[in-house]
Amino acid sequence: MATAVVLAVVVRVAMFDHESTDYKFFVKGWYEFISTHGGFGALKYSFADYNVPYLYLIAALTYLPIPALTGIKIISVAFDLVLAYFTYRIVALRHTDRRLPALAALIVLSLPTVAANSAMWGQADSIYAAFGLGGVYFLLRRRPWPAGVFFGLSLAFKLQAVFLFPLLLVLALKKWIPWRVLMAVPGVVLLLDVPALLVGAPIGRLLSVYADQTSSYTQLSLHAPSIYQFLPASADAEVIRPIGIAVTGLVILGLCLGVLLSRVRLTTAKVVLLGATSAVLVPFLLPSMHERYFYLAEVLTVIAAFHLPRRLWYVPVLVQVASLLAYLHVLFPAEDSSPPGDLPGGTSLPGGGAMPGGTTGEMPSEMPAGMPNPFAPTLEFRILAALMAVAVVSVAWTAFCEFRRDSPLGPPETQTHDALSTR
């Protein structure tokens, strides 16, 4: 296993030289701005559209003798290892044989999207996903307060942590966790804002960062293999977008009520299934999703497949193929495509925030008139969305069947039991 982990890290290091468009037009600019404006003191300015915990990590890099590109990718790769660790621990709750948890961890570490996201793209998805997976693990161990802290850390880094919040709501309704634990999530987020407040960041900007992100794009899909790929390119996004949000909310509410009314005993497998269902269903139904937003689904479907291999072995394959092929359009864009932040009508200043002196670098939320829409549905993306739809239906149907079948208390294969703690 150690050899496999070292090999996975070596493969990632080999991708470190790749500069994605996101790095060139956003993250690199954030690093340079922090470096030239006093390190941590630069956080008082509005220059990035990410929440401050990630900017803390970038600020720390500016004090180290490490190139910006390398340092940013090292952070993400380190959390790849944390992601694999929690995968191991969750699967070990189901399988006492250490080989299967180790295999699950290595599969997650070897997923092409996980490796490319961190080592080639330089994105921060492994950070929020690792904390989110840690939250799931502590839920399964019936340790609600550490779970709440980990979910709070996840949300502090990326808004996409909310894809797991239906699981938290269900467990609170089923009295698996006390309701007051839910307050730990926003509590951690607010606590992590304190260092930025101390250097002079406006509290209003810190509290509105996610609200600003949700209004940045109005397209129905941004290369995400979601349900909106089946709509015609002429579909009115202004009309469909609020409908999509409402439908997603109703579906999640129906899912939560269904679990609540089922009166079945929650088990490890059921909780994992709920997490996987939530992680794949929410980004499939919500509008304005990016291709990276199925990151949690890619990992949790692997874990779910190790809990119910006969029913779900093919689901992580479908999710991985759909996500990876969508990734390629962004990692290797066509030569005639416009990079992020350099669209006609906008500027290429990083982050879209107000720089010292009042200069702004806003990204247009809509395509200028007469310019082709790069996010228009195509046959290829409709095929990818069909693969993702099969995965969504498969996970949801398996969860439905599991909740219809109430289990007697105490079978070894369904007990929430950490085999590692007994060794």
TORKOL-4160 file (C-alpha; in steps of 0.2 Angstrom, whole numbers, padded with zeros to 4 digits, m for minus):
423
<pt num="1" X="0000" Y="0000" Z="0000"/>
<pt num="2" X="0014" Y="0012" Z="0004"/>
<pt num="3" X="0022" Y="0009" Z="m0013"/>
<pt num="4" X="0005" Y="0012" Z="m0021"/>
<pt num="5" X="0003" Y="0029" Z="m0012"/>
<pt num="6" X="0021" Y="0034" Z="m0017"/>
<pt num="7" X="0017" Y="0030" Z="m0035"/>
<pt num="8" X="0001" Y="0040" Z="m0034"/>
<pt num="9" X="0011" Y="0055" Z="m0027"/>
<pt num="10" X="0024" Y="0053" Z="m0041"/>
<pt num="11" X="0011" Y="0053" Z="m0054"/>
<pt num="12" X="0004" Y="0069" Z="m0047"/>
<pt num="13" X="0021" Y="0077" Z="m0046"/>
<pt num="14" X="0023" Y="0074" Z="m0064"/>
<pt num="15" X="0008" Y="0085" Z="m0068"/>
<pt num="16" X="0014" Y="0099" Z="m0058"/>
<pt num="17" X="0021" Y="0109" Z="m0072"/>
<pt num="18" X="0004" Y="0111" Z="m0081"/>
<pt num="19" X="m0004" Y="0128" Z="m0079"/>
<pt num="20" X="m0023" Y="0128" Z="m0081"/>
<pt num="21" X="m0033" Y="0143" Z="m0086"/>
<pt num="22" X="m0040" Y="0144" Z="m0069"/>
<pt num="23" X="m0022" Y="0146" Z="m0062"/>
<pt num="24" X="m0016" Y="0158" Z="m0075"/>
<pt num="25" X="m0031" Y="0170" Z="m0074"/>
<pt num="26" X="m0036" Y="0168" Z="m0055"/>
<pt num="27" X="m0026" Y="0159" Z="m0042"/>
<pt num="28" X="m0009" Y="0165" Z="m0049"/>
<pt num="29" X="m0016" Y="0183" Z="m0048"/>
<pt num="30" X="m0022" Y="0180" Z="m0030"/>
<pt num="31" X="m0005" Y="0173" Z="m0025"/>
<pt num="32" X="0004" Y="0188" Z="m0032"/>
<pt num="33" X="m0008" Y="0201" Z="m0025"/>
<pt num="34" X="m0005" Y="0193" Z="m0007"/>
<pt num="35" X="0013" Y="0193" Z="m0010"/>
<pt num="36" X="0015" Y="0211" Z="m0015"/>
<pt num="37" X="0002" Y="0218" Z="m0002"/>
<pt num="38" X="0009" Y="0212" Z="0015"/>
<pt num="39" X="0005" Y="0193" Z="0015"/>
<pt num="40" X="m0009" Y="0190" Z="0027"/>
<pt num="41" X="m0012" Y="0209" Z="0028"/>
<pt num="42" X="m0018" Y="0208" Z="0010"/>
<pt num="43" X="m0034" Y="0199" Z="0016"/>
<pt num="44" X="m0042" Y="0216" Z="0020"/>
<pt num="45" X="m0044" Y="0219" Z="0002"/>
<pt num="46" X="m0057" Y="0211" Z="m0010"/>
<pt num="47" X="m0047" Y="0203" Z="m0023"/>
<pt num="48" X="m0053" Y="0185" Z="m0024"/>
<pt num="49" X="m0070" Y="0176" Z="m0025"/>
<pt num="50" X="m0065" Y="0161" Z="m0013"/>
<pt num="51" X="m0068" Y="0161" Z="0005"/>
<pt num="52" X="m0054" Y="0166" Z="0017"/>
<pt num="53" X="m0049" Y="0149" Z="0024"/>
<pt num="54" X="m0041" Y="0145" Z="0006"/>
<pt num="55" X="m0034" Y="0162" Z="0005"/>
<pt num="56" X="m0025" Y="0159" Z="0022"/>
<pt num="57" X="m0016" Y="0144" Z="0014"/>
<pt num="58" X="m0011" Y="0154" Z="m0001"/>
<pt num="59" X="m0005" Y="0168" Z="0011"/>
<pt num="60" X="0005" Y="0155" Z="0021"/>
<pt num="61" X="0014" Y="0150" Z="0004"/>
<pt num="62" X="0020" Y="0167" Z="0001"/>
<pt num="63" X="0031" Y="0166" Z="0016"/>
<pt num="64" X="0039" Y="0150" Z="0010"/>
<pt num="65" X="0053" Y="0147" Z="m0003"/>
<pt num="66" X="0041" Y="0137" Z="m0014"/>
<pt num="67" X="0035" Y="0142" Z="m0032"/>
<pt num="68" X="0017" Y="0147" Z="m0032"/>
<pt num="69" X="0011" Y="0134" Z="m0044"/>
<pt num="70" X="0020" Y="0120" Z="m0034"/>
<pt num="71" X="0014" Y="0126" Z="m0017"/>
<pt num="72" X="m0004" Y="0127" Z="m0022"/>
<pt num="73" X="m0004" Y="0110" Z="m0030"/>
<pt num="74" X="0005" Y="0102" Z="m0014"/>
<pt num="75" X="m0009" Y="0109" Z="m0003"/>
<pt num="76" X="m0022" Y="0100" Z="m0014"/>
<pt num="77" X="m0012" Y="0084" Z="m0016"/>
<pt num="78" X="m0010" Y="0083" Z="0003"/>
<pt num="79" X="m0028" Y="0083" Z="0005"/>
<pt num="80" X="m0030" Y="0069" Z="m0008"/>
<pt num="81" X="m0021" Y="0059" Z="0005"/>
<pt num="82" X="m0033" Y="0064" Z="0019"/>
<pt num="83" X="m0047" Y="0060" Z="0007"/>
<pt num="84" X="m0040" Y="0042" Z="0005"/>
<pt num="85" X="m0037" Y="0041" Z="0023"/>
<pt num="86" X="m0056" Y="0044" Z="0027"/>
<pt num="87" X="m0061" Y="0032" Z="0013"/>
<pt num="88" X="m0051" Y="0019" Z="0022"/>
<pt num="89" X="m0059" Y="0022" Z="0039"/>
<pt num="90" X="m0077" Y="0022" Z="0032"/>
<pt num="91" X="m0075" Y="0006" Z="0022"/>
<pt num="92" X="m0066" Y="m0002" Z="0037"/>
<pt num="93" X="m0083" Y="0001" Z="0047"/>
<pt num="94" X="m0090" Y="m0012" Z="0035"/>
<pt num="95" X="m0075" Y="m0024" Z="0031"/>
<pt num="96" X="m0064" Y="m0030" Z="0045"/>
<pt num="97" X="m0052" Y="m0037" Z="0033"/>
<pt num="98" X="m0039" Y="m0022" Z="0030"/>
<pt num="99" X="m0037" Y="m0027" Z="0012"/>
<pt num="100" X="m0054" Y="m0020" Z="0006"/>
<pt num="101" X="m0053" Y="m0003" Z="0015"/>
<pt num="102" X="m0035" Y="m0002" Z="0008"/>
<pt num="103" X="m0041" Y="m0006" Z="m0010"/>
<pt num="104" X="m0055" Y="0007" Z="m0008"/>
<pt num="105" X="m0043" Y="0021" Z="m0002"/>
<pt num="106" X="m0031" Y="0017" Z="m0017"/>
<pt num="107" X="m0045" Y="0017" Z="m0029"/>
<pt num="108" X="m0050" Y="0034" Z="m0023"/>
<pt num="109" X="m0032" Y="0040" Z="m0023"/>
<pt num="110" X="m0031" Y="0034" Z="m0041"/>
<pt num="111" X="m0047" Y="0041" Z="m0048"/>
<pt num="112" X="m0041" Y="0051" Z="m0064"/>
<pt num="113" X="m0053" Y="0066" Z="m0059"/>
<pt num="114" X="m0046" Y="0066" Z="m0041"/>
<pt num="115" X="m0028" Y="0066" Z="m0047"/>
<pt num="116" X="m0031" Y="0079" Z="m0061"/>
<pt num="117" X="m0041" Y="0090" Z="m0050"/>
<pt num="118" X="m0027" Y="0093" Z="m0038"/>
<pt num="119" X="m0011" Y="0090" Z="m0048"/>
<pt num="120" X="m0015" Y="0096" Z="m0065"/>
<pt num="121" X="m0029" Y="0109" Z="m0062"/>
<pt num="122" X="m0023" Y="0115" Z="m0045"/>
<pt num="123" X="m0041" Y="0116" Z="m0038"/>
<pt num="124" X="m0046" Y="0115" Z="m0020"/>
<pt num="125" X="m0060" Y="0102" Z="m0021"/>
<pt num="126" X="m0050" Y="0089" Z="m0012"/>
<pt num="127" X="m0050" Y="0101" Z="0003"/>
<pt num="128" X="m0068" Y="0103" Z="0006"/>
<pt num="129" X="m0071" Y="0084" Z="0001"/>
<pt num="130" X="m0059" Y="0078" Z="0013"/>
<pt num="131" X="m0067" Y="0087" Z="0027"/>
<pt num="132" X="m0084" Y="0082" Z="0021"/>
<pt num="133" X="m0079" Y="0064" Z="0021"/>
<pt num="134" X="m0072" Y="0066" Z="0038"/>
<pt num="135" X="m0089" Y="0073" Z="0044"/>
<pt num="136" X="m0097" Y="0057" Z="0037"/>
<pt num="137" X="m0085" Y="0046" Z="0046"/>
<pt num="138" X="m0088" Y="0054" Z="0063"/>
<pt num="139" X="m0107" Y="0053" Z="0059"/>
<pt num="140" X="m0105" Y="0034" Z="0057"/>
<pt num="141" X="m0095" Y="0033" Z="0073"/>
<pt num="142" X="m0109" Y="0042" Z="0082"/>
<pt num="143" X="m0098" Y="0056" Z="0087"/>
<pt num="144" X="m0109" Y="0071" Z="0082"/>
<pt num="145" X="m0098" Y="0086" Z="0088"/>
<pt num="146" X="m0082" Y="0081" Z="0078"/>
<pt num="147" X="m0094" Y="0078" Z="0063"/>
<pt num="148" X="m0101" Y="0095" Z="0065"/>
<pt num="149" X="m0084" Y="0103" Z="0066"/>
<pt num="150" X="m0078" Y="0094" Z="0050"/>
<pt num="151" X="m0094" Y="0099" Z="0040"/>
<pt num="152" X="m0091" Y="0117" Z="0046"/>
<pt num="153" X="m0073" Y="0116" Z="0039"/>
<pt num="154" X="m0079" Y="0109" Z="0023"/>
<pt num="155" X="m0091" Y="0123" Z="0021"/>
<pt num="156" X="m0078" Y="0136" Z="0025"/>
<pt num="157" X="m0068" Y="0130" Z="0010"/>
<pt num="158" X="m0081" Y="0128" Z="m0003"/>
<pt num="159" X="m0100" Y="0130" Z="m0004"/>
<pt num="160" X="m0101" Y="0113" Z="m0013"/>
<pt num="161" X="m0101" Y="0106" Z="0005"/>
<pt num="162" X="m0120" Y="0109" Z="0005"/>
<pt num="163" X="m0122" Y="0094" Z="m0006"/>
<pt num="164" X="m0120" Y="0083" Z="0010"/>
<pt num="165" X="m0132" Y="0094" Z="0020"/>
<pt num="166" X="m0147" Y="0083" Z="0016"/>
<pt num="167" X="m0138" Y="0069" Z="0025"/>
<pt num="168" X="m0136" Y="0080" Z="0040"/>
<pt num="169" X="m0154" Y="0085" Z="0040"/>
<pt num="170" X="m0160" Y="0067" Z="0039"/>
<pt num="171" X="m0149" Y="0061" Z="0053"/>
<pt num="172" X="m0156" Y="0076" Z="0064"/>
<pt num="173" X="m0174" Y="0071" Z="0060"/>
<pt num="174" X="m0170" Y="0053" Z="0064"/>
<pt num="175" X="m0162" Y="0059" Z="0080"/>
<pt num="176" X="m0146" Y="0051" Z="0075"/>
<pt num="177" X="m0138" Y="0067" Z="0080"/>
<pt num="178" X="m0145" Y="0081" Z="0091"/>
<pt num="179" X="m0151" Y="0097" Z="0082"/>
<pt num="180" X="m0139" Y="0108" Z="0092"/>
<pt num="181" X="m0124" Y="0100" Z="0082"/>
<pt num="182" X="m0130" Y="0108" Z="0066"/>
<pt num="183" X="m0125" Y="0125" Z="0074"/>
<pt num="184" X="m0107" Y="0119" Z="0074"/>
<pt num="185" X="m0107" Y="0121" Z="0055"/>
<pt num="186" X="m0110" Y="0139" Z="0054"/>
<pt num="187" X="m0100" Y="0142" Z="0070"/>
<pt num="188" X="m0084" Y="0135" Z="0063"/>
<pt num="189" X="m0087" Y="0145" Z="0047"/>
<pt num="190" X="m0088" Y="0161" Z="0057"/>
<pt num="191" X="m0074" Y="0157" Z="0068"/>
<pt num="192" X="m0062" Y="0155" Z="0053"/>
<pt num="193" X="m0067" Y="0172" Z="0047"/>
<pt num="194" X="m0060" Y="0180" Z="0063"/>
<pt num="195" X="m0041" Y="0181" Z="0057"/>
<pt num="196" X="m0047" Y="0190" Z="0041"/>
<pt num="197" X="m0058" Y="0202" Z="0052"/>
<pt num="198" X="m0042" Y="0205" Z="0063"/>
<pt num="199" X="m0032" Y="0211" Z="0048"/>
<pt num="200" X="m0046" Y="0223" Z="0043"/>
<pt num="201" X="m0058" Y="0213" Z="0031"/>
<pt num="202" X="m0075" Y="0220" Z="0030"/>
<pt num="203" X="m0088" Y="0208" Z="0039"/>
<pt num="204" X="m0101" Y="0211" Z="0025"/>
<pt num="205" X="m0089" Y="0205" Z="0012"/>
<pt num="206" X="m0084" Y="0189" Z="0022"/>
<pt num="207" X="m0103" Y="0185" Z="0025"/>
<pt num="208" X="m0108" Y="0188" Z="0007"/>
<pt num="209" X="m0094" Y="0178" Z="m0002"/>
<pt num="210" X="m0105" Y="0163" Z="m0006"/>
<pt num="211" X="m0120" Y="0174" Z="m0010"/>
<pt num="212" X="m0109" Y="0182" Z="m0023"/>
<pt num="213" X="m0103" Y="0166" Z="m0030"/>
<pt num="214" X="m0121" Y="0159" Z="m0033"/>
<pt num="215" X="m0125" Y="0175" Z="m0044"/>
<pt num="216" X="m0109" Y="0174" Z="m0054"/>
<pt num="217" X="m0116" Y="0163" Z="m0068"/>
<pt num="218" X="m0133" Y="0162" Z="m0075"/>
<pt num="219" X="m0130" Y="0148" Z="m0087"/>
<pt num="220" X="m0140" Y="0132" Z="m0084"/>
<pt num="221" X="m0124" Y="0121" Z="m0085"/>
<pt num="222" X="m0106" Y="0125" Z="m0086"/>
<pt num="223" X="m0100" Y="0109" Z="m0093"/>
<pt num="224" X="m0108" Y="0099" Z="m0080"/>
<pt num="225" X="m0116" Y="0082" Z="m0085"/>
<pt num="226" X="m0132" Y="0087" Z="m0077"/>
<pt num="227" X="m0151" Y="0086" Z="m0082"/>
<pt num="228" X="m0150" Y="0103" Z="m0091"/>
<pt num="229" X="m0139" Y="0096" Z="m0105"/>
<pt num="230" X="m0156" Y="0088" Z="m0111"/>
<pt num="231" X="m0163" Y="0105" Z="m0114"/>
<pt num="232" X="m0162" Y="0114" Z="m0131"/>
<pt num="233" X="m0148" Y="0128" Z="m0132"/>
<pt num="234" X="m0162" Y="0141" Z="m0134"/>
<pt num="235" X="m0170" Y="0137" Z="m0117"/>
<pt num="236" X="m0173" Y="0153" Z="m0107"/>
<pt num="237" X="m0161" Y="0151" Z="m0092"/>
<pt num="238" X="m0170" Y="0166" Z="m0083"/>
<pt num="239" X="m0186" Y="0155" Z="m0082"/>
<pt num="240" X="m0179" Y="0138" Z="m0080"/>
<pt num="241" X="m0166" Y="0142" Z="m0067"/>
<pt num="242" X="m0178" Y="0146" Z="m0052"/>
<pt num="243" X="m0189" Y="0132" Z="m0057"/>
<pt num="244" X="m0173" Y="0120" Z="m0056"/>
<pt num="245" X="m0169" Y="0127" Z="m0039"/>
<pt num="246" X="m0187" Y="0124" Z="m0033"/>
<pt num="247" X="m0188" Y="0107" Z="m0040"/>
<pt num="248" X="m0171" Y="0102" Z="m0032"/>
<pt num="249" X="m0177" Y="0108" Z="m0015"/>
<pt num="250" X="m0194" Y="0099" Z="m0017"/>
<pt num="251" X="m0185" Y="0083" Z="m0021"/>
<pt num="252" X="m0173" Y="0084" Z="m0007"/>
<pt num="253" X="m0187" Y="0088" Z="0005"/>
<pt num="254" X="m0197" Y="0073" Z="m0002"/>
<pt num="255" X="m0181" Y="0062" Z="0001"/>
<pt num="256" X="m0179" Y="0068" Z="0019"/>
<pt num="257" X="m0198" Y="0065" Z="0023"/>
<pt num="258" X="m0197" Y="0048" Z="0015"/>
<pt num="259" X="m0183" Y="0043" Z="0026"/>
<pt num="260" X="m0191" Y="0050" Z="0041"/>
<pt num="261" X="m0208" Y="0041" Z="0038"/>
<pt num="262" X="m0199" Y="0025" Z="0034"/>
<pt num="263" X="m0196" Y="0021" Z="0052"/>
<pt num="264" X="m0182" Y="0010" Z="0048"/>
<pt num="265" X="m0166" Y="0008" Z="0059"/>
<pt num="266" X="m0152" Y="0017" Z="0052"/>
<pt num="267" X="m0136" Y="0007" Z="0048"/>
<pt num="268" X="m0119" Y="0011" Z="0041"/>
<pt num="269" X="m0124" Y="0006" Z="0024"/>
<pt num="270" X="m0140" Y="0016" Z="0024"/>
<pt num="271" X="m0130" Y="0032" Z="0030"/>
<pt num="272" X="m0117" Y="0029" Z="0016"/>
<pt num="273" X="m0131" Y="0027" Z="0003"/>
<pt num="274" X="m0139" Y="0043" Z="0009"/>
<pt num="275" X="m0123" Y="0052" Z="0007"/>
<pt num="276" X="m0119" Y="0046" Z="m0010"/>
<pt num="277" X="m0137" Y="0049" Z="m0016"/>
<pt num="278" X="m0136" Y="0067" Z="m0010"/>
<pt num="279" X="m0119" Y="0070" Z="m0017"/>
<pt num="280" X="m0124" Y="0064" Z="m0035"/>
<pt num="281" X="m0142" Y="0070" Z="m0035"/>
<pt num="282" X="m0141" Y="0088" Z="m0029"/>
<pt num="283" X="m0128" Y="0093" Z="m0043"/>
<pt num="284" X="m0137" Y="0084" Z="m0056"/>
<pt num="285" X="m0153" Y="0094" Z="m0053"/>
<pt num="286" X="m0146" Y="0111" Z="m0048"/>
<pt num="287" X="m0143" Y="0123" Z="m0062"/>
<pt num="288" X="m0127" Y="0133" Z="m0065"/>
<pt num="289" X="m0116" Y="0118" Z="m0059"/>
<pt num="290" X="m0098" Y="0116" Z="m0065"/>
<pt num="291" X="m0090" Y="0100" Z="m0071"/>
<pt num="292" X="m0081" Y="0098" Z="m0054"/>
<pt num="293" X="m0096" Y="0098" Z="m0044"/>
<pt num="294" X="m0098" Y="0080" Z="m0044"/>
<pt num="295" X="m0082" Y="0078" Z="m0035"/>
<pt num="296" X="m0090" Y="0071" Z="m0019"/>
<pt num="297" X="m0101" Y="0060" Z="m0029"/>
<pt num="298" X="m0085" Y="0052" Z="m0037"/>
<pt num="299" X="m0078" Y="0047" Z="m0020"/>
<pt num="300" X="m0094" Y="0043" Z="m0011"/>
<pt num="301" X="m0100" Y="0031" Z="m0025"/>
<pt num="302" X="m0084" Y="0021" Z="m0023"/>
<pt num="303" X="m0087" Y="0020" Z="m0004"/>
<pt num="304" X="m0105" Y="0015" Z="m0007"/>
<pt num="305" X="m0100" Y="0002" Z="m0020"/>
<pt num="306" X="m0089" Y="m0006" Z="m0006"/>
<pt num="307" X="m0104" Y="m0007" Z="0005"/>
<pt num="308" X="m0115" Y="m0015" Z="m0008"/>
<pt num="309" X="m0104" Y="m0021" Z="m0022"/>
<pt num="310" X="m0117" Y="m0032" Z="m0031"/>
<pt num="311" X="m0129" Y="m0018" Z="m0033"/>
<pt num="312" X="m0117" Y="m0003" Z="m0036"/>
<pt num="313" X="m0101" Y="m0009" Z="m0043"/>
<pt num="314" X="m0104" Y="0000" Z="m0060"/>
<pt num="315" X="m0110" Y="0017" Z="m0053"/>
<pt num="316" X="m0093" Y="0024" Z="m0049"/>
<pt num="317" X="m0087" Y="0019" Z="m0066"/>
<pt num="318" X="m0102" Y="0029" Z="m0074"/>
<pt num="319" X="m0099" Y="0044" Z="m0063"/>
<pt num="320" X="m0080" Y="0044" Z="m0066"/>
<pt num="321" X="m0082" Y="0043" Z="m0085"/>
<pt num="322" X="m0095" Y="0057" Z="m0086"/>
<pt num="323" X="m0085" Y="0068" Z="m0075"/>
<pt num="324" X="m0068" Y="0065" Z="m0083"/>
<pt num="325" X="m0073" Y="0068" Z="m0101"/>
<pt num="326" X="m0081" Y="0084" Z="m0095"/>
<pt num="327" X="m0065" Y="0089" Z="m0086"/>
<pt num="328" X="m0055" Y="0087" Z="m0103"/>
<pt num="329" X="m0065" Y="0101" Z="m0110"/>
<pt num="330" X="m0059" Y="0113" Z="m0097"/>
<pt num="331" X="m0041" Y="0106" Z="m0094"/>
<pt num="332" X="m0038" Y="0106" Z="m0113"/>
<pt num="333" X="m0049" Y="0120" Z="m0120"/>
<pt num="334" X="m0050" Y="0123" Z="m0139"/>
<pt num="335" X="m0037" Y="0135" Z="m0146"/>
<pt num="336" X="m0051" Y="0147" Z="m0151"/>
<pt num="337" X="m0060" Y="0147" Z="m0134"/>
<pt num="338" X="m0060" Y="0162" Z="m0122"/>
<pt num="339" X="m0051" Y="0158" Z="m0106"/>
<pt num="340" X="m0060" Y="0162" Z="m0089"/>
<pt num="341" X="m0059" Y="0181" Z="m0084"/>
<pt num="342" X="m0054" Y="0186" Z="m0102"/>
<pt num="343" X="m0072" Y="0186" Z="m0110"/>
<pt num="344" X="m0077" Y="0200" Z="m0121"/>
<pt num="345" X="m0084" Y="0214" Z="m0111"/>
<pt num="346" X="m0074" Y="0210" Z="m0095"/>
<pt num="347" X="m0056" Y="0211" Z="m0089"/>
<pt num="348" X="m0044" Y="0197" Z="m0084"/>
<pt num="349" X="m0041" Y="0204" Z="m0066"/>
<pt num="350" X="m0042" Y="0189" Z="m0054"/>
<pt num="351" X="m0056" Y="0186" Z="m0044"/>
<pt num="352" X="m0068" Y="0199" Z="m0049"/>
<pt num="353" X="m0065" Y="0209" Z="m0034"/>
<pt num="354" X="m0061" Y="0227" Z="m0030"/>
<pt num="355" X="m0043" Y="0231" Z="m0030"/>
<pt num="356" X="m0035" Y="0244" Z="m0020"/>
<pt num="357" X="m0039" Y="0261" Z="m0028"/>
<pt num="358" X="m0056" Y="0255" Z="m0034"/>
<pt num="359" X="m0051" Y="0245" Z="m0050"/>
<pt num="360" X="m0063" Y="0231" Z="m0053"/>
<pt num="361" X="m0061" Y="0215" Z="m0063"/>
<pt num="362" X="m0079" Y="0208" Z="m0065"/>
<pt num="363" X="m0083" Y="0193" Z="m0075"/>
<pt num="364" X="m0098" Y="0195" Z="m0085"/>
<pt num="365" X="m0112" Y="0183" Z="m0080"/>
<pt num="366" X="m0119" Y="0182" Z="m0097"/>
<pt num="367" X="m0112" Y="0180" Z="m0114"/>
<pt num="368" X="m0110" Y="0196" Z="m0124"/>
<pt num="369" X="m0123" Y="0197" Z="m0139"/>
<pt num="370" X="m0117" Y="0188" Z="m0154"/>
<pt num="371" X="m0104" Y="0177" Z="m0146"/>
<pt num="372" X="m0107" Y="0159" Z="m0147"/>
<pt num="373" X="m0111" Y="0151" Z="m0130"/>
<pt num="374" X="m0097" Y="0139" Z="m0125"/>
<pt num="375" X="m0109" Y="0130" Z="m0113"/>
<pt num="376" X="m0123" Y="0126" Z="m0125"/>
<pt num="377" X="m0128" Y="0108" Z="m0124"/>
<pt num="378" X="m0120" Y="0096" Z="m0137"/>
<pt num="379" X="m0122" Y="0078" Z="m0141"/>
<pt num="380" X="m0107" Y="0073" Z="m0132"/>
<pt num="381" X="m0113" Y="0081" Z="m0116"/>
<pt num="382" X="m0130" Y="0074" Z="m0118"/>
<pt num="383" X="m0122" Y="0057" Z="m0118"/>
<pt num="384" X="m0112" Y="0061" Z="m0102"/>
<pt num="385" X="m0127" Y="0067" Z="m0094"/>
<pt num="386" X="m0136" Y="0051" Z="m0098"/>
<pt num="387" X="m0122" Y="0041" Z="m0090"/>
<pt num="388" X="m0124" Y="0052" Z="m0075"/>
<pt num="389" X="m0143" Y="0050" Z="m0075"/>
<pt num="390" X="m0141" Y="0031" Z="m0074"/>
<pt num="391" X="m0129" Y="0033" Z="m0059"/>
<pt num="392" X="m0142" Y="0045" Z="m0050"/>
<pt num="393" X="m0156" Y="0033" Z="m0053"/>
<pt num="394" X="m0146" Y="0017" Z="m0048"/>
<pt num="395" X="m0140" Y="0025" Z="m0032"/>
<pt num="396" X="m0157" Y="0032" Z="m0028"/>
<pt num="397" X="m0166" Y="0016" Z="m0032"/>
<pt num="398" X="m0154" Y="0006" Z="m0021"/>
<pt num="399" X="m0157" Y="0018" Z="m0007"/>
<pt num="400" X="m0175" Y="0016" Z="m0009"/>
<pt num="401" X="m0174" Y="m0003" Z="m0008"/>
<pt num="402" X="m0163" Y="m0003" Z="0007"/>
<pt num="403" X="m0175" Y="0009" Z="0016"/>
<pt num="404" X="m0190" Y="m0002" Z="0012"/>
<pt num="405" X="m0181" Y="m0017" Z="0020"/>
<pt num="406" X="m0180" Y="m0015" Z="0038"/>
<pt num="407" X="m0165" Y="m0024" Z="0046"/>
<pt num="408" X="m0166" Y="m0033" Z="0063"/>
<pt num="409" X="m0155" Y="m0026" Z="0076"/>
<pt num="410" X="m0137" Y="m0033" Z="0077"/>
<pt num="411" X="m0131" Y="m0041" Z="0061"/>
<pt num="412" X="m0113" Y="m0040" Z="0060"/>
<pt num="413" X="m0112" Y="m0033" Z="0043"/>
<pt num="414" X="m0123" Y="m0018" Z="0047"/>
<pt num="415" X="m0117" Y="m0013" Z="0064"/>
<pt num="416" X="m0108" Y="0004" Z="0065"/>
<pt num="417" X="m0091" Y="m0004" Z="0070"/>
<pt num="418" X="m0074" Y="0002" Z="0068"/>
<pt num="419" X="m0063" Y="m0013" Z="0066"/>
<pt num="420" X="m0047" Y="m0003" Z="0068"/>
<pt num="421" X="m0052" Y="0002" Z="0085"/>
<pt num="422" X="m0052" Y="m0016" Z="0091"/>
<pt num="423" X="m0035" Y="m0021" Z="0085"/>
